[in-house]
Amino acid sequence: TISVLFLKESYRLQQYPAFQFLVYFFDTRFGGGMYSWRLPANFMVLRMVSFNMDSYWAHHQHRKSSNDVSIDSTAITTTNDDDSHPDSAYDSLLSYSAYMLYAPLYIAGPVTTFNAFLSYSKRRQTTENVAIYAIRWLGCLLLMEYFTHRFPFFAVISSGLVQHLTIAETAVLFYLTLKIMWLKFLLIWRFFRLWALADGVFVPENMIRCMSNNC
């Protein structure tokens, strides 16, 4: 995990002559396309941490259960999606690769635990209504389209007209620009969550309220 972090952050050193060999790993001309591998590396590290912690807790729990003769193994049931799985589940390279490279959550998350991912791979989620969530996402998309066509804030900022505005107009401009940026990221993150929900995997919502709702 630490080695992936160091490798990901080493792109900052490629400008120095002694580290020119790093150019091959980060130059998109040699691979990676428009979305280089180092961009989602932080999410991959979080998934690595989740897998290692789930695996550790599962092995520790199973050892404790096997050493306690008073526990009836037939009475143990799994009711939580975050509960541990048999030890063999953590030794499966296929399950680990599927968790690390799961397409709906690979680019922008959100991150879910390995135990939950493995549970939903066997049993589809029923917590969230996918159709209602998709309608809500489409409503946000239409709102974004309306704002970008009706209020071209980004064009005003990039054109240099800000210096001709009053203080009140500048404050309103930047405040609403932040709103649009928040809405943009909401669309991105909720799209990938919607994709995961449609695939049967429930993941936590990371955009639970508006940026101005801080109470």
Buried (B, 14 or more C-beta within 10 A) or exposed (E): EEEBBEBBEBBEEBEEEEEEEBEEBBEEEEEBEEEBBBEBBBBBBBBBEBBEEBBEEBEEEBEEEEEEEEEEEEEEEEEEBEBBBEEEBBEEEEBBEBBBEBEBBBBBBBBBBBBBBBBBBEEEBEEBEBEEBBEEBEEBBEBBEEBBEEBEBEEBBEEEEEEEEEEEEBEEBEEEBEBBEBBBEBBEBBBBBBBBBBBBBBBEEBBEEEBEEEE
